[in-house]
Amino acid sequence: MQVHEDLKALAQDEESWVRGQRELARTIAEWRALPRVAPVLTALERFGRGVELEACGPLAALFEGNRDTAGALVSELVRRGVAAIGSFPLGQLPFRHAHRETMNTVLLAHAGTATLALAVYDGEALARDPPPRTAEFAPKQTWSRVLAGSGRGDRVLRDSSGTLHVEPVALEPGDALYRNGAREAFRLQNVDGSLVVLRLQRLASLHRPVRAFALEDGAFQGQAASTAEYNRLETAMAVLAGLGRKDAVPVLSRIVDGTGSAALRWEALRAILAIDTRAGLVLLGTVAAGEDRELAGPARDLHRRLIAQWPELERVAQWRG
């Protein structure tokens, strides 16, 4: 594909690029200072510190008040942003963003454990996605306001007995939804074209994991850390396990015995089992016999399954050579 000559010239002119980035940053700063935006961001600061949404009026109004309030806030951003990008086509608006095949997300603001983001779902990409087999329950609260487009999804509720209940949900412009992620999961089934959603989220706990359950029978499928930092640590532990780094066992053992998230500590225990079977089994037995409210039960279940499948492991755990 041939690049337009004007864009080639811009790409070779670093001074123009820097000037453009400054202009884009100024555009967003002006948007944040608008009378309808600044109070929302101030309220988000309070919300991120744990204040209830009802006490953060300007922020709450985006999801509980008039449907036009949220639309006006985003429309003003889009109008100013598009005009600025038109003047500086190689520039990038100063927002963190993420891309997945089915969804693009722009982080408008964050404070503490709270984020305010704009999510755009692609109906064609979503249609190509295989149907989900699990539902994930995360320790976070989510408020959503549909700004444009329509779609259909399922709300998945998990009761005290562990049974999953699926309720269909239709999404139309202006709809507002609230979800307590510890008890409710949501899966988007299909979208007519594109779906634009303003989304507010607050993490309820840094230590509680994201847990996945099979939609077919509600069986537990696994868990993961609820933050990006913990996910990076989990990845590092997986690499250490893959490399068989026995020198990492003492460090991993301290993570298991520490005060981090249950998901992180569990992954550290699994990594030890993969690196050093005997050390892992000894620690697994200790955790299973202990009083750790989060890990003792899963450790007992895993210990029982391992010994049932490979009885010789019981002798390995007792070996002191």
C-alpha positions as CSV (number, residue, x, y, z in Angstrom):
1,M,0.0,0.0,0.0
2,Q,1.4,3.4,-1.0
3,V,1.7,6.0,1.7
4,H,0.3,9.4,0.9
5,E,3.1,11.9,0.2
6,D,1.8,14.3,2.8
7,L,1.9,11.6,5.5
8,K,5.4,10.6,4.4
9,A,6.5,14.2,4.8
10,L,5.0,14.3,8.3
11,A,6.6,11.1,9.3
12,Q,10.0,12.5,8.4
13,D,9.4,15.8,10.3
14,E,10.0,15.0,14.0
15,E,9.4,18.6,15.0
16,S,6.0,18.6,13.5
17,W,5.2,15.3,15.2
18,V,6.2,16.7,18.6
19,R,4.2,19.8,18.0
20,G,1.2,17.6,17.1
21,Q,1.5,15.6,20.2
22,R,1.5,18.7,22.3
23,E,-1.5,20.0,20.5
24,L,-3.4,16.6,21.1
25,A,-2.4,16.7,24.8
26,R,-3.8,20.3,25.0
27,T,-7.0,19.2,23.3
28,I,-7.6,16.5,25.9
29,A,-6.6,18.8,28.8
30,E,-9.2,21.3,27.6
31,W,-11.8,18.5,27.4
32,R,-11.0,17.4,31.0
33,A,-11.5,21.0,32.1
34,L,-15.0,21.4,30.6
35,P,-17.8,22.2,33.1
36,R,-19.5,18.9,32.3
37,V,-16.3,16.8,32.5
38,A,-14.2,18.2,35.4
39,P,-16.8,17.4,38.1
40,V,-17.0,13.8,36.8
41,L,-13.2,13.4,37.1
42,T,-13.2,14.9,40.6
43,A,-16.0,12.5,41.6
44,L,-14.0,9.6,40.1
45,E,-11.1,10.5,42.5
46,R,-13.4,10.0,45.4
47,F,-15.0,6.9,44.0
48,G,-11.5,5.4,43.5
49,R,-10.8,5.9,47.2
50,G,-13.9,3.8,48.1
51,V,-16.7,6.3,48.4
52,E,-20.0,4.9,47.3
53,L,-21.2,5.8,43.8
54,E,-24.4,7.5,45.2
55,A,-22.2,10.0,47.0
56,C,-20.3,10.9,43.8
57,G,-23.1,12.7,42.0
58,P,-21.6,13.8,38.7
59,L,-20.1,10.4,38.1
60,A,-23.3,8.6,39.2
61,A,-25.3,10.7,36.8
62,L,-23.6,9.1,33.8
63,F,-25.1,5.7,34.7
64,E,-28.1,6.5,36.9
65,G,-29.4,9.8,35.5
66,N,-30.5,11.1,32.1
67,R,-29.2,8.9,29.3
68,D,-28.0,12.1,27.4
69,T,-25.5,13.0,30.2
70,A,-23.1,10.2,29.3
71,G,-23.6,10.8,25.6
72,A,-22.8,14.5,25.8
73,L,-19.6,13.8,27.7
74,V,-18.3,11.3,25.1
75,S,-19.6,13.2,22.1
76,E,-17.6,16.3,23.1
77,L,-14.5,14.2,23.4
78,V,-15.0,12.6,20.0
79,R,-15.7,15.9,18.3
80,R,-12.6,17.6,19.7
81,G,-10.5,14.4,19.3
82,V,-11.4,13.8,15.7
83,A,-10.8,17.5,14.8
84,A,-7.3,17.3,16.4
85,I,-6.4,14.1,14.7
86,G,-7.5,15.6,11.4
87,S,-4.9,18.3,11.9
88,F,-2.2,15.9,13.1
89,P,-3.0,12.5,11.4
90,L,0.1,10.7,12.7
91,G,-0.6,11.8,16.3
92,Q,-2.0,9.7,19.1
93,L,-4.4,11.0,21.7
94,P,-2.9,10.6,25.2
95,F,-5.1,7.8,26.4
96,R,-4.1,4.2,27.3
97,H,-5.9,1.8,25.0
98,A,-6.2,-1.9,24.4
99,H,-7.2,-3.9,21.4
100,R,-8.7,-7.4,21.1
101,E,-10.3,-8.9,18.1
102,T,-13.8,-8.3,19.3
103,M,-13.3,-5.1,21.3
104,N,-11.3,-1.9,21.5
105,T,-11.0,0.0,24.8
106,V,-9.9,3.5,25.6
107,L,-9.2,4.4,29.2
108,L,-10.6,7.9,29.7
109,A,-9.6,8.2,33.3
110,H,-8.5,6.2,36.4
111,A,-8.2,6.9,40.1
112,G,-7.3,4.4,42.8
113,T,-8.9,1.1,41.9
114,A,-11.5,2.7,39.6
115,T,-11.5,3.2,35.9
116,L,-13.7,5.0,33.4
117,A,-13.4,3.7,29.9
118,L,-15.0,3.6,26.5
119,A,-15.5,0.2,24.9
120,V,-16.4,-0.5,21.3
121,Y,-17.5,-4.0,20.3
122,D,-17.2,-5.3,16.7
123,G,-20.2,-7.4,15.7
124,E,-18.5,-9.2,12.8
125,A,-15.5,-10.3,14.9
126,L,-17.8,-11.3,17.8
127,A,-19.8,-13.6,15.4
128,R,-16.5,-15.4,14.4
129,D,-15.7,-16.0,18.1
130,P,-16.5,-19.6,19.3
131,P,-19.2,-19.8,22.0
132,P,-17.7,-19.4,25.5
133,R,-17.5,-22.5,27.6
134,T,-16.8,-20.8,30.9
135,A,-18.1,-17.8,32.9
136,E,-15.6,-15.7,34.8
137,F,-16.4,-14.1,38.1
138,A,-14.1,-11.2,39.1
139,P,-13.9,-9.2,42.3
140,K,-15.1,-5.9,40.8
141,Q,-18.2,-3.8,40.3
142,T,-19.2,-2.7,36.8
143,W,-21.6,0.0,35.6
144,S,-22.3,0.2,31.9
145,R,-24.2,2.7,29.7
146,V,-24.9,1.8,26.1
147,L,-24.2,4.9,24.0
148,A,-24.8,3.5,20.5
149,G,-25.7,0.3,18.8
150,S,-27.6,-2.7,20.0
151,G,-26.8,-6.3,21.0
152,R,-27.8,-9.3,23.1
153,G,-26.0,-11.0,25.9
154,D,-26.4,-13.3,28.9
155,R,-26.1,-12.5,32.6
156,V,-24.7,-15.5,34.4
157,L,-25.6,-15.7,38.1
158,R,-23.9,-18.1,40.5
159,D,-26.0,-19.0,43.6
160,S,-24.7,-20.2,47.0
161,S,-24.8,-23.8,45.9
162,G,-22.6,-23.1,42.9
163,T,-25.3,-23.5,40.3
164,L,-25.2,-21.1,37.4
165,H,-28.3,-19.4,36.1
166,V,-28.3,-17.7,32.7
167,E,-30.6,-14.8,32.0
168,P,-30.8,-13.2,28.5
169,V,-30.2,-9.4,28.3
170,A,-31.1,-7.1,25.4
171,L,-28.9,-4.0,24.9
172,E,-30.3,-0.9,23.4
173,P,-29.0,2.8,23.3
174,G,-29.5,4.4,26.7
175,D,-29.6,1.1,28.6
176,A,-27.7,1.1,32.0
177,L,-26.6,-2.1,33.7
178,Y,-24.9,-2.8,37.0
179,R,-23.0,-6.0,37.8
180,N,-21.3,-7.3,41.0
181,G,-18.6,-9.4,39.4
182,A,-18.2,-11.7,42.4
183,R,-21.7,-13.1,41.9
184,E,-22.5,-12.2,38.3
185,A,-20.7,-12.6,34.9
186,F,-21.8,-11.2,31.6
187,R,-21.1,-12.6,28.1
188,L,-22.0,-10.6,25.0
189,Q,-23.5,-13.0,22.4
190,N,-24.0,-10.8,19.4
191,V,-23.9,-7.2,18.2
192,D,-25.7,-5.5,15.3
193,G,-22.7,-3.8,13.6
194,S,-20.9,-2.0,16.5
195,L,-21.8,-1.4,20.1
196,V,-20.4,1.6,22.1
197,V,-20.4,1.4,25.9
198,L,-19.3,3.8,28.6
199,R,-18.0,1.6,31.4
200,L,-17.1,2.3,35.0
201,Q,-15.3,-0.3,37.1
202,R,-14.0,-0.6,40.6
203,L,-11.9,-3.4,41.9
204,A,-13.3,-4.7,45.2
205,S,-10.2,-6.6,46.2
206,L,-6.6,-6.8,45.1
207,H,-6.3,-10.2,46.6
208,R,-9.4,-12.1,45.5
209,P,-8.9,-14.0,42.2
210,V,-10.9,-14.1,39.0
211,R,-12.6,-17.6,39.1
212,A,-13.9,-19.5,36.0
213,F,-16.7,-22.0,36.0
214,A,-18.0,-24.3,33.3
215,L,-21.3,-23.1,31.8
216,E,-22.4,-26.6,31.2
217,D,-22.3,-27.9,34.8
218,G,-20.8,-25.1,37.0
219,A,-17.6,-27.0,37.7
220,F,-14.6,-25.0,38.8
221,Q,-12.2,-24.5,35.9
222,G,-9.4,-22.4,37.4
223,Q,-8.5,-19.0,38.7
224,A,-6.2,-16.1,37.8
225,A,-5.0,-12.9,39.5
226,S,-7.3,-9.9,39.3
227,T,-4.6,-7.3,38.5
228,A,-2.1,-6.9,35.7
229,E,0.8,-6.8,38.2
230,Y,-0.2,-10.2,39.6
231,N,-0.7,-11.6,36.1
232,R,2.9,-10.6,35.2
233,L,4.1,-12.4,38.3
234,E,2.1,-15.5,37.3
235,T,3.7,-15.4,33.9
236,A,7.2,-15.1,35.5
237,M,6.4,-18.1,37.7
238,A,5.2,-20.1,34.7
239,V,8.5,-19.4,32.9
240,L,10.5,-20.5,36.0
241,A,8.5,-23.7,36.1
242,G,9.1,-24.3,32.4
243,L,12.8,-23.8,32.9
244,G,12.9,-26.1,35.9
245,R,14.6,-23.5,38.1
246,K,14.9,-25.3,41.4
247,D,16.7,-22.2,42.8
248,A,13.4,-20.4,42.6
249,V,11.7,-22.8,45.0
250,P,12.6,-20.8,48.2
251,V,11.3,-17.6,46.7
252,L,8.1,-19.2,45.5
253,S,7.6,-20.8,48.9
254,R,7.7,-17.4,50.5
255,I,5.0,-16.3,48.1
256,V,2.8,-19.2,49.1
257,D,3.2,-18.4,52.7
258,G,2.8,-14.6,52.1
259,T,-0.1,-12.2,52.1
260,G,-0.6,-11.8,48.4
261,S,-3.7,-12.8,46.4
262,A,-5.0,-16.3,46.8
263,A,-4.6,-16.8,43.0
264,L,-1.0,-15.7,43.1
265,R,-0.1,-17.9,46.0
266,W,-1.9,-20.9,44.4
267,E,0.0,-20.4,41.2
268,A,3.3,-20.3,43.2
269,L,2.4,-23.6,44.8
270,R,1.6,-25.1,41.4
271,A,4.9,-23.8,40.0
272,I,6.8,-25.5,42.9
273,L,5.0,-28.8,42.1
274,A,6.2,-28.5,38.5
275,I,9.8,-27.6,39.4
276,D,10.4,-29.9,42.4
277,T,7.8,-32.7,43.0
278,R,8.9,-33.6,46.4
279,A,9.2,-30.0,47.7
280,G,5.8,-29.2,46.1
281,L,4.1,-32.2,47.7
282,V,5.5,-31.4,51.1
283,L,4.3,-27.8,50.9
284,L,0.9,-28.9,49.4
285,G,0.4,-31.2,52.4
286,T,1.3,-28.4,54.8
287,V,-1.1,-26.0,53.2
288,A,-3.8,-28.7,53.1
289,A,-3.4,-29.4,56.8
290,G,-3.3,-25.8,57.8
291,E,-5.9,-23.1,58.5
292,D,-5.5,-21.0,55.4
293,R,-9.1,-20.1,54.6
294,E,-8.5,-19.5,50.9
295,L,-6.0,-22.3,50.0
296,A,-6.5,-25.1,52.5
297,G,-9.6,-26.5,50.8
298,P,-8.3,-26.4,47.2
299,A,-5.0,-27.8,48.5
300,R,-6.8,-30.8,50.1
301,D,-8.7,-31.4,46.9
302,L,-5.6,-31.3,44.8
303,H,-3.6,-33.5,47.2
304,R,-6.3,-36.1,47.2
305,R,-6.6,-36.2,43.4
306,L,-2.8,-36.5,42.9
307,I,-2.4,-39.3,45.4
308,A,-5.4,-41.1,44.0
309,Q,-4.0,-40.9,40.5
310,W,-0.4,-41.6,41.4
311,P,-0.2,-43.4,44.8
312,E,3.6,-43.5,44.6
313,L,3.6,-39.7,45.2
314,E,2.8,-40.3,48.8
315,R,6.2,-42.0,49.3
316,V,7.9,-39.2,47.4
317,A,6.6,-36.6,49.8
318,Q,7.9,-38.6,52.7
319,W,11.4,-39.1,51.3
320,R,14.0,-37.0,52.9
321,G,17.0,-38.0,50.7
